[in-house]
Amino acid sequence: MITLSSELRFCDRCMLKTQHEIIEDPEAIYTYKRKRLYKCKECGHKSYRRGLRPSAESVY
């Protein structure tokens, strides 16, 4: 498993928006709809979530 980047996500344990590390599996091909493993930097809680939308919301 490789940690690539972080995103601001809602944590189920902290009940706040905190930075989450994306833990990638090098063998998997990821699209934005596929669930990824996220780890909260505050409490260490791991959860599978869909990735954020790849384009700007203002375009729609």
C-alpha positions as CSV (number, residue, x, y, z in Angstrom):
1,M,0.0,0.0,0.0
2,I,1.2,3.5,-0.9
3,T,0.1,6.8,0.5
4,L,-0.1,9.3,-2.3
5,S,-2.0,12.5,-1.3
6,S,-4.5,13.9,1.1
7,E,-8.0,15.4,0.8
8,L,-10.3,17.3,3.2
9,R,-13.1,14.7,4.0
10,F,-15.7,14.1,6.7
11,C,-14.6,11.6,9.3
12,D,-17.2,9.3,10.9
13,R,-15.2,9.0,14.2
14,C,-14.1,12.7,14.6
15,M,-17.4,14.0,13.3
16,L,-15.4,16.9,11.6
17,K,-13.9,17.6,8.2
18,T,-10.3,16.6,8.6
19,Q,-7.4,15.8,6.3
20,H,-7.5,12.2,5.0
21,E,-4.6,10.3,3.4
22,I,-5.5,8.3,0.3
23,I,-4.0,4.8,0.7
24,E,-3.7,3.4,-2.8
25,D,-3.3,-0.3,-3.9
26,P,-0.7,-0.3,-6.7
27,E,-2.3,-3.2,-8.6
28,A,-5.7,-1.5,-8.8
29,I,-6.8,0.8,-11.6
30,Y,-8.7,3.7,-10.1
31,T,-11.5,5.8,-11.6
32,Y,-13.3,8.5,-9.6
33,K,-16.3,6.2,-9.0
34,R,-14.3,3.4,-7.5
35,K,-14.0,3.3,-3.7
36,R,-10.6,4.1,-2.2
37,L,-9.2,3.5,1.3
38,Y,-8.9,6.8,3.3
39,K,-7.2,7.2,6.6
40,C,-7.9,10.2,8.9
41,K,-4.8,12.0,10.0
42,E,-6.4,13.1,13.3
43,C,-7.7,9.8,14.7
44,G,-6.3,7.1,12.3
45,H,-9.8,5.8,11.3
46,K,-9.8,4.0,8.0
47,S,-12.8,3.8,5.7
48,Y,-13.6,3.1,2.0
49,R,-15.1,6.1,0.2
50,R,-15.7,7.2,-3.3
51,G,-13.3,9.8,-4.7
52,L,-14.2,13.4,-5.0
53,R,-15.5,14.6,-8.4
54,P,-12.7,15.2,-10.9
55,S,-14.0,18.4,-12.4
56,A,-15.1,21.8,-11.0
57,E,-18.7,21.9,-9.8
58,S,-19.2,25.4,-11.3
59,V,-19.1,23.9,-14.8
60,Y,-22.6,22.2,-14.4
